[in-house]
Amino acid sequence: GKTNVTINTGKLSGAKLVAWWYDPRTGGAKQADTFAKTDTREFTTPSSGADNDWVLVLDDAARNYPAPGRPK
């Protein structure tokens, strides 16, 4: 199964946000979504269970940051 988490995104900078799931096991990242900022937003992990850790990274889309784990 997967895990749902609700994040308070209202205080983050930017009108649009980019969501990434960073995999600390491999150092890779998957872009989850780009969306207009709202007060809260629900995210679903790509997988769950033992040895399935994920880090949710939220960036201001206007900043054009590289994927998490990648050099600038």
CHARMM internal coordinates of N, CA and C (Angstrom, degrees):
IC EDIT
DIST 1 N 1 CA 1.4512
DIST 1 CA 1 C 1.5025
ANGL 1 N 1 CA 1 C 111.71
DIST 1 C 2 N 1.3020
ANGL 1 CA 1 C 2 N 115.28
DIHE 1 N 1 CA 1 C 2 N 171.58
DIST 2 N 2 CA 1.4599
ANGL 1 C 2 N 2 CA 122.43
DIHE 1 CA 1 C 2 N 2 CA 179.17
DIST 2 CA 2 C 1.5241
ANGL 2 N 2 CA 2 C 108.89
DIHE 1 C 2 N 2 CA 2 C -115.19
DIST 2 C 3 N 1.3208
ANGL 2 CA 2 C 3 N 116.00
DIHE 2 N 2 CA 2 C 3 N 164.04
DIST 3 N 3 CA 1.4503
ANGL 2 C 3 N 3 CA 121.32
DIHE 2 CA 2 C 3 N 3 CA -178.30
DIST 3 CA 3 C 1.5264
ANGL 3 N 3 CA 3 C 109.47
DIHE 2 C 3 N 3 CA 3 C -114.96
DIST 3 C 4 N 1.3298
ANGL 3 CA 3 C 4 N 117.20
DIHE 3 N 3 CA 3 C 4 N 134.62
DIST 4 N 4 CA 1.4641
ANGL 3 C 4 N 4 CA 122.17
DIHE 3 CA 3 C 4 N 4 CA 175.56
DIST 4 CA 4 C 1.5165
ANGL 4 N 4 CA 4 C 108.67
DIHE 3 C 4 N 4 CA 4 C -99.12
DIST 4 C 5 N 1.3280
ANGL 4 CA 4 C 5 N 115.43
DIHE 4 N 4 CA 4 C 5 N 141.01
DIST 5 N 5 CA 1.4530
ANGL 4 C 5 N 5 CA 121.10
DIHE 4 CA 4 C 5 N 5 CA 177.14
DIST 5 CA 5 C 1.5303
ANGL 5 N 5 CA 5 C 107.72
DIHE 4 C 5 N 5 CA 5 C -137.90
DIST 5 C 6 N 1.3328
ANGL 5 CA 5 C 6 N 116.92
DIHE 5 N 5 CA 5 C 6 N 137.37
DIST 6 N 6 CA 1.4615
ANGL 5 C 6 N 6 CA 121.79
DIHE 5 CA 5 C 6 N 6 CA 177.60
DIST 6 CA 6 C 1.5238
ANGL 6 N 6 CA 6 C 108.37
DIHE 5 C 6 N 6 CA 6 C -105.28
DIST 6 C 7 N 1.3274
ANGL 6 CA 6 C 7 N 116.21
DIHE 6 N 6 CA 6 C 7 N 127.87
DIST 7 N 7 CA 1.4609
ANGL 6 C 7 N 7 CA 123.09
DIHE 6 CA 6 C 7 N 7 CA -176.89
DIST 7 CA 7 C 1.5303
ANGL 7 N 7 CA 7 C 109.22
DIHE 6 C 7 N 7 CA 7 C -115.15
DIST 7 C 8 N 1.3482
ANGL 7 CA 7 C 8 N 116.24
DIHE 7 N 7 CA 7 C 8 N 139.00
DIST 8 N 8 CA 1.4614
ANGL 7 C 8 N 8 CA 121.66
DIHE 7 CA 7 C 8 N 8 CA 173.27
DIST 8 CA 8 C 1.5269
ANGL 8 N 8 CA 8 C 106.95
DIHE 7 C 8 N 8 CA 8 C -80.73
DIST 8 C 9 N 1.3254
ANGL 8 CA 8 C 9 N 118.00
DIHE 8 N 8 CA 8 C 9 N 99.10
DIST 9 N 9 CA 1.4651
ANGL 8 C 9 N 9 CA 122.79
DIHE 8 CA 8 C 9 N 9 CA -176.80
DIST 9 CA 9 C 1.5286
ANGL 9 N 9 CA 9 C 112.55
DIHE 8 C 9 N 9 CA 9 C -94.39
DIST 9 C 10 N 1.3206
ANGL 9 CA 9 C 10 N 117.96
DIHE 9 N 9 CA 9 C 10 N -5.94
DIST 10 N 10 CA 1.4557
ANGL 9 C 10 N 10 CA 121.85
DIHE 9 CA 9 C 10 N 10 CA -174.11
DIST 10 CA 10 C 1.5189
ANGL 10 N 10 CA 10 C 115.10
DIHE 9 C 10 N 10 CA 10 C -61.07
DIST 10 C 11 N 1.3254
ANGL 10 CA 10 C 11 N 118.31
DIHE 10 N 10 CA 10 C 11 N -27.24
DIST 11 N 11 CA 1.4640
ANGL 10 C 11 N 11 CA 121.16
DIHE 10 CA 10 C 11 N 11 CA -176.76
DIST 11 CA 11 C 1.5236
ANGL 11 N 11 CA 11 C 113.23
DIHE 10 C 11 N 11 CA 11 C -91.82
DIST 11 C 12 N 1.3323
ANGL 11 CA 11 C 12 N 117.70
DIHE 11 N 11 CA 11 C 12 N -1.71
DIST 12 N 12 CA 1.4687
ANGL 11 C 12 N 12 CA 120.54
DIHE 11 CA 11 C 12 N 12 CA 178.95
DIST 12 CA 12 C 1.5202
ANGL 12 N 12 CA 12 C 110.25
DIHE 11 C 12 N 12 CA 12 C -78.10
DIST 12 C 13 N 1.3341
ANGL 12 CA 12 C 13 N 116.75
DIHE 12 N 12 CA 12 C 13 N 153.58
DIST 13 N 13 CA 1.4620
ANGL 12 C 13 N 13 CA 119.78
DIHE 12 CA 12 C 13 N 13 CA 179.95
DIST 13 CA 13 C 1.5183
ANGL 13 N 13 CA 13 C 109.74
DIHE 12 C 13 N 13 CA 13 C -78.47
DIST 13 C 14 N 1.3222
ANGL 13 CA 13 C 14 N 115.55
DIHE 13 N 13 CA 13 C 14 N 155.61
DIST 14 N 14 CA 1.4528
ANGL 13 C 14 N 14 CA 121.61
DIHE 13 CA 13 C 14 N 14 CA 176.05
DIST 14 CA 14 C 1.5138
ANGL 14 N 14 CA 14 C 112.43
DIHE 13 C 14 N 14 CA 14 C 98.97
DIST 14 C 15 N 1.3346
ANGL 14 CA 14 C 15 N 115.90
DIHE 14 N 14 CA 14 C 15 N 149.70
DIST 15 N 15 CA 1.4609
ANGL 14 C 15 N 15 CA 121.71
DIHE 14 CA 14 C 15 N 15 CA 177.14
DIST 15 CA 15 C 1.5231
ANGL 15 N 15 CA 15 C 110.76
DIHE 14 C 15 N 15 CA 15 C -86.53
DIST 15 C 16 N 1.3504
ANGL 15 CA 15 C 16 N 115.71
DIHE 15 N 15 CA 15 C 16 N -27.66
DIST 16 N 16 CA 1.4636
ANGL 15 C 16 N 16 CA 121.34
DIHE 15 CA 15 C 16 N 16 CA 176.75
DIST 16 CA 16 C 1.5164
ANGL 16 N 16 CA 16 C 108.21
DIHE 15 C 16 N 16 CA 16 C -122.84
DIST 16 C 17 N 1.3251
ANGL 16 CA 16 C 17 N 115.68
DIHE 16 N 16 CA 16 C 17 N 141.88
DIST 17 N 17 CA 1.4542
ANGL 16 C 17 N 17 CA 121.30
DIHE 16 CA 16 C 17 N 17 CA -179.84
DIST 17 CA 17 C 1.5231
ANGL 17 N 17 CA 17 C 110.24
DIHE 16 C 17 N 17 CA 17 C -120.00
DIST 17 C 18 N 1.3258
ANGL 17 CA 17 C 18 N 115.10
DIHE 17 N 17 CA 17 C 18 N 150.41
DIST 18 N 18 CA 1.4584
ANGL 17 C 18 N 18 CA 122.25
DIHE 17 CA 17 C 18 N 18 CA 173.45
DIST 18 CA 18 C 1.5181
ANGL 18 N 18 CA 18 C 107.07
DIHE 17 C 18 N 18 CA 18 C -111.74
DIST 18 C 19 N 1.3283
ANGL 18 CA 18 C 19 N 116.26
DIHE 18 N 18 CA 18 C 19 N 128.44
DIST 19 N 19 CA 1.4612
ANGL 18 C 19 N 19 CA 121.80
DIHE 18 CA 18 C 19 N 19 CA 178.09
DIST 19 CA 19 C 1.5199
ANGL 19 N 19 CA 19 C 109.31
DIHE 18 C 19 N 19 CA 19 C -105.52
DIST 19 C 20 N 1.3352
ANGL 19 CA 19 C 20 N 115.24
DIHE 19 N 19 CA 19 C 20 N 133.95
DIST 20 N 20 CA 1.4636
ANGL 19 C 20 N 20 CA 122.38
DIHE 19 CA 19 C 20 N 20 CA 177.00
DIST 20 CA 20 C 1.5127
ANGL 20 N 20 CA 20 C 108.40
DIHE 19 C 20 N 20 CA 20 C -126.91
DIST 20 C 21 N 1.3289
ANGL 20 CA 20 C 21 N 116.50
DIHE 20 N 20 CA 20 C 21 N 147.12
DIST 21 N 21 CA 1.4507
ANGL 20 C 21 N 21 CA 122.13
DIHE 20 CA 20 C 21 N 21 CA 166.05
DIST 21 CA 21 C 1.5150
ANGL 21 N 21 CA 21 C 106.53
DIHE 20 C 21 N 21 CA 21 C -106.19
DIST 21 C 22 N 1.3371
ANGL 21 CA 21 C 22 N 115.55
DIHE 21 N 21 CA 21 C 22 N 118.12
DIST 22 N 22 CA 1.4697
ANGL 21 C 22 N 22 CA 121.94
DIHE 21 CA 21 C 22 N 22 CA 178.97
DIST 22 CA 22 C 1.5255
ANGL 22 N 22 CA 22 C 108.14
DIHE 21 C 22 N 22 CA 22 C -98.44
DIST 22 C 23 N 1.3233
ANGL 22 CA 22 C 23 N 115.76
DIHE 22 N 22 CA 22 C 23 N 131.89
DIST 23 N 23 CA 1.4589
ANGL 22 C 23 N 23 CA 122.32
DIHE 22 CA 22 C 23 N 23 CA -178.88
DIST 23 CA 23 C 1.5301
ANGL 23 N 23 CA 23 C 108.78
DIHE 22 C 23 N 23 CA 23 C -101.06
DIST 23 C 24 N 1.3456
ANGL 23 CA 23 C 24 N 118.65
DIHE 23 N 23 CA 23 C 24 N 103.27
DIST 24 N 24 CA 1.4627
ANGL 23 C 24 N 24 CA 119.72
DIHE 23 CA 23 C 24 N 24 CA -177.92
DIST 24 CA 24 C 1.5304
ANGL 24 N 24 CA 24 C 113.05
DIHE 23 C 24 N 24 CA 24 C -67.80
DIST 24 C 25 N 1.3164
ANGL 24 CA 24 C 25 N 117.64
DIHE 24 N 24 CA 24 C 25 N -14.90
DIST 25 N 25 CA 1.4595
ANGL 24 C 25 N 25 CA 120.98
DIHE 24 CA 24 C 25 N 25 CA 178.89
DIST 25 CA 25 C 1.5339
ANGL 25 N 25 CA 25 C 111.08
DIHE 24 C 25 N 25 CA 25 C -72.20
DIST 25 C 26 N 1.3375
ANGL 25 CA 25 C 26 N 116.24
DIHE 25 N 25 CA 25 C 26 N -35.87
DIST 26 N 26 CA 1.4691
ANGL 25 C 26 N 26 CA 120.56
DIHE 25 CA 25 C 26 N 26 CA -175.18
DIST 26 CA 26 C 1.5255
ANGL 26 N 26 CA 26 C 113.13
DIHE 25 C 26 N 26 CA 26 C -114.39
DIST 26 C 27 N 1.3552
ANGL 26 CA 26 C 27 N 117.22
DIHE 26 N 26 CA 26 C 27 N -17.11
DIST 27 N 27 CA 1.4617
ANGL 26 C 27 N 27 CA 120.76
DIHE 26 CA 26 C 27 N 27 CA -174.68
DIST 27 CA 27 C 1.5117
ANGL 27 N 27 CA 27 C 112.28
DIHE 26 C 27 N 27 CA 27 C 80.17
DIST 27 C 28 N 1.3193
ANGL 27 CA 27 C 28 N 117.92
DIHE 27 N 27 CA 27 C 28 N 7.22
DIST 28 N 28 CA 1.4637
ANGL 27 C 28 N 28 CA 122.13
DIHE 27 CA 27 C 28 N 28 CA 179.26
DIST 28 CA 28 C 1.5131
ANGL 28 N 28 CA 28 C 111.35
DIHE 27 C 28 N 28 CA 28 C -94.70
DIST 28 C 29 N 1.3234
ANGL 28 CA 28 C 29 N 115.46
DIHE 28 N 28 CA 28 C 29 N 161.80
DIST 29 N 29 CA 1.4633
ANGL 28 C 29 N 29 CA 121.02
DIHE 28 CA 28 C 29 N 29 CA 179.22
DIST 29 CA 29 C 1.5191
ANGL 29 N 29 CA 29 C 109.47
DIHE 28 C 29 N 29 CA 29 C -134.88
DIST 29 C 30 N 1.3407
ANGL 29 CA 29 C 30 N 114.93
DIHE 29 N 29 CA 29 C 30 N 146.67
DIST 30 N 30 CA 1.4629
ANGL 29 C 30 N 30 CA 122.05
DIHE 29 CA 29 C 30 N 30 CA 176.26
DIST 30 CA 30 C 1.5231
ANGL 30 N 30 CA 30 C 107.43
DIHE 29 C 30 N 30 CA 30 C -119.58
DIST 30 C 31 N 1.3421
ANGL 30 CA 30 C 31 N 116.53
DIHE 30 N 30 CA 30 C 31 N 128.02
DIST 31 N 31 CA 1.4687
ANGL 30 C 31 N 31 CA 118.28
DIHE 30 CA 30 C 31 N 31 CA 175.68
DIST 31 CA 31 C 1.5209
ANGL 31 N 31 CA 31 C 107.98
DIHE 30 C 31 N 31 CA 31 C -73.08
DIST 31 C 32 N 1.3235
ANGL 31 CA 31 C 32 N 115.98
DIHE 31 N 31 CA 31 C 32 N 125.14
DIST 32 N 32 CA 1.4601
ANGL 31 C 32 N 32 CA 121.35
DIHE 31 CA 31 C 32 N 32 CA -176.45
DIST 32 CA 32 C 1.5254
ANGL 32 N 32 CA 32 C 111.48
DIHE 31 C 32 N 32 CA 32 C -90.25
DIST 32 C 33 N 1.3477
ANGL 32 CA 32 C 33 N 117.52
DIHE 32 N 32 CA 32 C 33 N -40.30
DIST 33 N 33 CA 1.4628
ANGL 32 C 33 N 33 CA 120.14
DIHE 32 CA 32 C 33 N 33 CA -172.28
DIST 33 CA 33 C 1.5213
ANGL 33 N 33 CA 33 C 109.62
DIHE 32 C 33 N 33 CA 33 C -174.55
DIST 33 C 34 N 1.3143
ANGL 33 CA 33 C 34 N 115.80
DIHE 33 N 33 CA 33 C 34 N 155.80
DIST 34 N 34 CA 1.4632
ANGL 33 C 34 N 34 CA 123.59
DIHE 33 CA 33 C 34 N 34 CA 165.82
DIST 34 CA 34 C 1.5227
ANGL 34 N 34 CA 34 C 105.22
DIHE 33 C 34 N 34 CA 34 C -123.50
DIST 34 C 35 N 1.3238
ANGL 34 CA 34 C 35 N 117.08
DIHE 34 N 34 CA 34 C 35 N 130.53
DIST 35 N 35 CA 1.4593
ANGL 34 C 35 N 35 CA 119.40
DIHE 34 CA 34 C 35 N 35 CA -171.85
DIST 35 CA 35 C 1.5233
ANGL 35 N 35 CA 35 C 111.23
DIHE 34 C 35 N 35 CA 35 C -151.40
DIST 35 C 36 N 1.3384
ANGL 35 CA 35 C 36 N 114.82
DIHE 35 N 35 CA 35 C 36 N 155.16
DIST 36 N 36 CA 1.4625
ANGL 35 C 36 N 36 CA 120.44
DIHE 35 CA 35 C 36 N 36 CA 173.51
DIST 36 CA 36 C 1.5224
ANGL 36 N 36 CA 36 C 108.16
DIHE 35 C 36 N 36 CA 36 C -68.96
DIST 36 C 37 N 1.3272
ANGL 36 CA 36 C 37 N 116.11
DIHE 36 N 36 CA 36 C 37 N 134.77
DIST 37 N 37 CA 1.4698
ANGL 36 C 37 N 37 CA 120.91
DIHE 36 CA 36 C 37 N 37 CA -176.76
DIST 37 CA 37 C 1.5237
ANGL 37 N 37 CA 37 C 110.94
DIHE 36 C 37 N 37 CA 37 C -63.63
DIST 37 C 38 N 1.3219
ANGL 37 CA 37 C 38 N 115.06
DIHE 37 N 37 CA 37 C 38 N 136.14
DIST 38 N 38 CA 1.4606
ANGL 37 C 38 N 38 CA 122.59
DIHE 37 CA 37 C 38 N 38 CA 173.78
DIST 38 CA 38 C 1.5320
ANGL 38 N 38 CA 38 C 107.15
DIHE 37 C 38 N 38 CA 38 C -126.48
DIST 38 C 39 N 1.3251
ANGL 38 CA 38 C 39 N 117.38
DIHE 38 N 38 CA 38 C 39 N 177.67
DIST 39 N 39 CA 1.4627
ANGL 38 C 39 N 39 CA 120.25
DIHE 38 CA 38 C 39 N 39 CA -179.88
DIST 39 CA 39 C 1.5225
ANGL 39 N 39 CA 39 C 111.57
DIHE 38 C 39 N 39 CA 39 C -65.21
DIST 39 C 40 N 1.3292
ANGL 39 CA 39 C 40 N 116.27
DIHE 39 N 39 CA 39 C 40 N -42.33
DIST 40 N 40 CA 1.4599
ANGL 39 C 40 N 40 CA 120.90
DIHE 39 CA 39 C 40 N 40 CA 177.54
DIST 40 CA 40 C 1.5209
ANGL 40 N 40 CA 40 C 108.66
DIHE 39 C 40 N 40 CA 40 C -137.59
DIST 40 C 41 N 1.3234
ANGL 40 CA 40 C 41 N 115.33
DIHE 40 N 40 CA 40 C 41 N 160.24
DIST 41 N 41 CA 1.4691
ANGL 40 C 41 N 41 CA 120.48
DIHE 40 CA 40 C 41 N 41 CA 179.20
DIST 41 CA 41 C 1.5231
ANGL 41 N 41 CA 41 C 107.85
DIHE 40 C 41 N 41 CA 41 C -151.41
DIST 41 C 42 N 1.3296
ANGL 41 CA 41 C 42 N 115.72
DIHE 41 N 41 CA 41 C 42 N 138.86
DIST 42 N 42 CA 1.4575
ANGL 41 C 42 N 42 CA 120.25
DIHE 41 CA 41 C 42 N 42 CA 177.84
DIST 42 CA 42 C 1.5274
ANGL 42 N 42 CA 42 C 109.24
DIHE 41 C 42 N 42 CA 42 C -97.43
DIST 42 C 43 N 1.3187
ANGL 42 CA 42 C 43 N 115.71
DIHE 42 N 42 CA 42 C 43 N 138.13
DIST 43 N 43 CA 1.4592
ANGL 42 C 43 N 43 CA 122.58
DIHE 42 CA 42 C 43 N 43 CA 178.55
DIST 43 CA 43 C 1.5193
ANGL 43 N 43 CA 43 C 108.13
DIHE 42 C 43 N 43 CA 43 C -125.65
DIST 43 C 44 N 1.3242
ANGL 43 CA 43 C 44 N 116.04
DIHE 43 N 43 CA 43 C 44 N 149.89
DIST 44 N 44 CA 1.4568
ANGL 43 C 44 N 44 CA 122.41
DIHE 43 CA 43 C 44 N 44 CA 179.15
DIST 44 CA 44 C 1.5146
ANGL 44 N 44 CA 44 C 108.99
DIHE 43 C 44 N 44 CA 44 C -120.70
DIST 44 C 45 N 1.3172
ANGL 44 CA 44 C 45 N 116.66
DIHE 44 N 44 CA 44 C 45 N 125.82
DIST 45 N 45 CA 1.4619
ANGL 44 C 45 N 45 CA 120.57
DIHE 44 CA 44 C 45 N 45 CA -179.76
DIST 45 CA 45 C 1.5305
ANGL 45 N 45 CA 45 C 110.40
DIHE 44 C 45 N 45 CA 45 C -62.85
DIST 45 C 46 N 1.3352
ANGL 45 CA 45 C 46 N 117.27
DIHE 45 N 45 CA 45 C 46 N 149.46
DIST 46 N 46 CA 1.4574
ANGL 45 C 46 N 46 CA 120.01
DIHE 45 CA 45 C 46 N 46 CA 178.20
DIST 46 CA 46 C 1.5339
ANGL 46 N 46 CA 46 C 112.63
DIHE 45 C 46 N 46 CA 46 C -63.43
DIST 46 C 47 N 1.3250
ANGL 46 CA 46 C 47 N 117.30
DIHE 46 N 46 CA 46 C 47 N -30.28
DIST 47 N 47 CA 1.4638
ANGL 46 C 47 N 47 CA 122.48
DIHE 46 CA 46 C 47 N 47 CA 177.37
DIST 47 CA 47 C 1.5161
ANGL 47 N 47 CA 47 C 107.58
DIHE 46 C 47 N 47 CA 47 C -158.35
DIST 47 C 48 N 1.3298
ANGL 47 CA 47 C 48 N 116.45
DIHE 47 N 47 CA 47 C 48 N 169.33
DIST 48 N 48 CA 1.4639
ANGL 47 C 48 N 48 CA 119.98
DIHE 47 CA 47 C 48 N 48 CA 177.99
DIST 48 CA 48 C 1.5126
ANGL 48 N 48 CA 48 C 109.05
DIHE 47 C 48 N 48 CA 48 C -145.21
DIST 48 C 49 N 1.3152
ANGL 48 CA 48 C 49 N 115.22
DIHE 48 N 48 CA 48 C 49 N 173.33
DIST 49 N 49 CA 1.4505
ANGL 48 C 49 N 49 CA 120.52
DIHE 48 CA 48 C 49 N 49 CA 179.23
DIST 49 CA 49 C 1.5158
ANGL 49 N 49 CA 49 C 111.15
DIHE 48 C 49 N 49 CA 49 C 111.26
DIST 49 C 50 N 1.3297
ANGL 49 CA 49 C 50 N 115.09
DIHE 49 N 49 CA 49 C 50 N -177.54
DIST 50 N 50 CA 1.4621
ANGL 49 C 50 N 50 CA 120.84
DIHE 49 CA 49 C 50 N 50 CA -179.19
DIST 50 CA 50 C 1.5237
ANGL 50 N 50 CA 50 C 110.15
DIHE 49 C 50 N 50 CA 50 C -58.65
DIST 50 C 51 N 1.3291
ANGL 50 CA 50 C 51 N 115.93
DIHE 50 N 50 CA 50 C 51 N 137.61
DIST 51 N 51 CA 1.4721
ANGL 50 C 51 N 51 CA 122.51
DIHE 50 CA 50 C 51 N 51 CA 178.86
DIST 51 CA 51 C 1.5207
ANGL 51 N 51 CA 51 C 113.41
DIHE 50 C 51 N 51 CA 51 C 62.26
DIST 51 C 52 N 1.3295
ANGL 51 CA 51 C 52 N 117.73
DIHE 51 N 51 CA 51 C 52 N 26.23
DIST 52 N 52 CA 1.4670
ANGL 51 C 52 N 52 CA 121.87
DIHE 51 CA 51 C 52 N 52 CA 177.02
DIST 52 CA 52 C 1.5225
ANGL 52 N 52 CA 52 C 109.97
DIHE 51 C 52 N 52 CA 52 C -123.68
DIST 52 C 53 N 1.3337
ANGL 52 CA 52 C 53 N 116.73
DIHE 52 N 52 CA 52 C 53 N 58.86
DIST 53 N 53 CA 1.4629
ANGL 52 C 53 N 53 CA 121.14
DIHE 52 CA 52 C 53 N 53 CA 178.21
DIST 53 CA 53 C 1.5273
ANGL 53 N 53 CA 53 C 109.52
DIHE 52 C 53 N 53 CA 53 C -79.27
DIST 53 C 54 N 1.3306
ANGL 53 CA 53 C 54 N 116.08
DIHE 53 N 53 CA 53 C 54 N 143.88
DIST 54 N 54 CA 1.4694
ANGL 53 C 54 N 54 CA 122.69
DIHE 53 CA 53 C 54 N 54 CA 176.27
DIST 54 CA 54 C 1.5121
ANGL 54 N 54 CA 54 C 108.84
DIHE 53 C 54 N 54 CA 54 C -137.16
DIST 54 C 55 N 1.3322
ANGL 54 CA 54 C 55 N 116.30
DIHE 54 N 54 CA 54 C 55 N 148.75
DIST 55 N 55 CA 1.4601
ANGL 54 C 55 N 55 CA 122.45
DIHE 54 CA 54 C 55 N 55 CA 174.61
DIST 55 CA 55 C 1.5188
ANGL 55 N 55 CA 55 C 106.70
DIHE 54 C 55 N 55 CA 55 C -117.16
DIST 55 C 56 N 1.3327
ANGL 55 CA 55 C 56 N 117.09
DIHE 55 N 55 CA 55 C 56 N 123.63
DIST 56 N 56 CA 1.4589
ANGL 55 C 56 N 56 CA 121.79
DIHE 55 CA 55 C 56 N 56 CA 176.49
DIST 56 CA 56 C 1.5218
ANGL 56 N 56 CA 56 C 108.09
DIHE 55 C 56 N 56 CA 56 C -87.34
DIST 56 C 57 N 1.3404
ANGL 56 CA 56 C 57 N 117.10
DIHE 56 N 56 CA 56 C 57 N 125.28
DIST 57 N 57 CA 1.4653
ANGL 56 C 57 N 57 CA 122.98
DIHE 56 CA 56 C 57 N 57 CA 178.66
DIST 57 CA 57 C 1.5244
ANGL 57 N 57 CA 57 C 107.37
DIHE 56 C 57 N 57 CA 57 C -117.27
DIST 57 C 58 N 1.3443
ANGL 57 CA 57 C 58 N 116.36
DIHE 57 N 57 CA 57 C 58 N 127.25
DIST 58 N 58 CA 1.4686
ANGL 57 C 58 N 58 CA 121.82
DIHE 57 CA 57 C 58 N 58 CA 178.27
DIST 58 CA 58 C 1.5158
ANGL 58 N 58 CA 58 C 108.64
DIHE 57 C 58 N 58 CA 58 C -117.75
DIST 58 C 59 N 1.3401
ANGL 58 CA 58 C 59 N 116.28
DIHE 58 N 58 CA 58 C 59 N 121.80
DIST 59 N 59 CA 1.4639
ANGL 58 C 59 N 59 CA 122.37
DIHE 58 CA 58 C 59 N 59 CA -178.95
DIST 59 CA 59 C 1.5175
ANGL 59 N 59 CA 59 C 110.82
DIHE 58 C 59 N 59 CA 59 C -118.13
DIST 59 C 60 N 1.3281
ANGL 59 CA 59 C 60 N 115.89
DIHE 59 N 59 CA 59 C 60 N 150.82
DIST 60 N 60 CA 1.4603
ANGL 59 C 60 N 60 CA 122.92
DIHE 59 CA 59 C 60 N 60 CA 169.77
DIST 60 CA 60 C 1.5330
ANGL 60 N 60 CA 60 C 106.58
DIHE 59 C 60 N 60 CA 60 C -68.49
DIST 60 C 61 N 1.3369
ANGL 60 CA 60 C 61 N 117.42
DIHE 60 N 60 CA 60 C 61 N 116.86
DIST 61 N 61 CA 1.4700
ANGL 60 C 61 N 61 CA 121.56
DIHE 60 CA 60 C 61 N 61 CA -175.00
DIST 61 CA 61 C 1.5280
ANGL 61 N 61 CA 61 C 112.04
DIHE 60 C 61 N 61 CA 61 C -57.89
DIST 61 C 62 N 1.3411
ANGL 61 CA 61 C 62 N 117.89
DIHE 61 N 61 CA 61 C 62 N -32.46
DIST 62 N 62 CA 1.4650
ANGL 61 C 62 N 62 CA 121.24
DIHE 61 CA 61 C 62 N 62 CA -177.83
DIST 62 CA 62 C 1.5251
ANGL 62 N 62 CA 62 C 112.65
DIHE 61 C 62 N 62 CA 62 C -66.51
DIST 62 C 63 N 1.3348
ANGL 62 CA 62 C 63 N 117.40
DIHE 62 N 62 CA 62 C 63 N -19.44
DIST 63 N 63 CA 1.4654
ANGL 62 C 63 N 63 CA 121.06
DIHE 62 CA 62 C 63 N 63 CA -178.17
DIST 63 CA 63 C 1.5295
ANGL 63 N 63 CA 63 C 113.36
DIHE 62 C 63 N 63 CA 63 C -80.01
DIST 63 C 64 N 1.3418
ANGL 63 CA 63 C 64 N 116.81
DIHE 63 N 63 CA 63 C 64 N -16.17
DIST 64 N 64 CA 1.4709
ANGL 63 C 64 N 64 CA 121.94
DIHE 63 CA 63 C 64 N 64 CA 179.30
DIST 64 CA 64 C 1.5320
ANGL 64 N 64 CA 64 C 112.54
DIHE 63 C 64 N 64 CA 64 C 51.87
DIST 64 C 65 N 1.3156
ANGL 64 CA 64 C 65 N 116.46
DIHE 64 N 64 CA 64 C 65 N 44.36
DIST 65 N 65 CA 1.4609
ANGL 64 C 65 N 65 CA 119.81
DIHE 64 CA 64 C 65 N 65 CA 178.17
DIST 65 CA 65 C 1.5342
ANGL 65 N 65 CA 65 C 109.50
DIHE 64 C 65 N 65 CA 65 C -67.17
DIST 65 C 66 N 1.3426
ANGL 65 CA 65 C 66 N 117.24
DIHE 65 N 65 CA 65 C 66 N 148.49
DIST 66 N 66 CA 1.4723
ANGL 65 C 66 N 66 CA 118.94
DIHE 65 CA 65 C 66 N 66 CA 174.62
DIST 66 CA 66 C 1.5226
ANGL 66 N 66 CA 66 C 109.93
DIHE 65 C 66 N 66 CA 66 C -70.28
DIST 66 C 67 N 1.3176
ANGL 66 CA 66 C 67 N 115.89
DIHE 66 N 66 CA 66 C 67 N 169.27
DIST 67 N 67 CA 1.4662
ANGL 66 C 67 N 67 CA 120.81
DIHE 66 CA 66 C 67 N 67 CA 176.89
DIST 67 CA 67 C 1.5185
ANGL 67 N 67 CA 67 C 110.18
DIHE 66 C 67 N 67 CA 67 C -56.42
DIST 67 C 68 N 1.3259
ANGL 67 CA 67 C 68 N 118.32
DIHE 67 N 67 CA 67 C 68 N 145.99
DIST 68 N 68 CA 1.4610
ANGL 67 C 68 N 68 CA 120.56
DIHE 67 CA 67 C 68 N 68 CA 175.62
DIST 68 CA 68 C 1.5399
ANGL 68 N 68 CA 68 C 110.24
DIHE 67 C 68 N 68 CA 68 C -55.44
DIST 68 C 69 N 1.3298
ANGL 68 CA 68 C 69 N 115.03
DIHE 68 N 68 CA 68 C 69 N 140.43
DIST 69 N 69 CA 1.4500
ANGL 68 C 69 N 69 CA 119.83
DIHE 68 CA 68 C 69 N 69 CA -179.94
DIST 69 CA 69 C 1.5190
ANGL 69 N 69 CA 69 C 113.84
DIHE 68 C 69 N 69 CA 69 C 88.28
DIST 69 C 70 N 1.3308
ANGL 69 CA 69 C 70 N 116.65
DIHE 69 N 69 CA 69 C 70 N -4.58
DIST 70 N 70 CA 1.4640
ANGL 69 C 70 N 70 CA 121.78
DIHE 69 CA 69 C 70 N 70 CA 179.51
DIST 70 CA 70 C 1.5313
ANGL 70 N 70 CA 70 C 109.09
DIHE 69 C 70 N 70 CA 70 C -105.29
DIST 70 C 71 N 1.3432
ANGL 70 CA 70 C 71 N 118.20
DIHE 70 N 70 CA 70 C 71 N 143.80
DIST 71 N 71 CA 1.4683
ANGL 70 C 71 N 71 CA 118.86
DIHE 70 CA 70 C 71 N 71 CA 177.36
DIST 71 CA 71 C 1.5217
ANGL 71 N 71 CA 71 C 111.34
DIHE 70 C 71 N 71 CA 71 C -66.08
DIST 71 C 72 N 1.3317
ANGL 71 CA 71 C 72 N 114.96
DIHE 71 N 71 CA 71 C 72 N 152.86
DIST 72 N 72 CA 1.4725
ANGL 71 C 72 N 72 CA 119.82
DIHE 71 CA 71 C 72 N 72 CA -179.87
DIST 72 CA 72 C 1.5014
ANGL 72 N 72 CA 72 C 111.32
DIHE 71 C 72 N 72 CA 72 C -72.02
END
COOR INIT
IC SEED 1 N 1 CA 1 C
IC BUILD
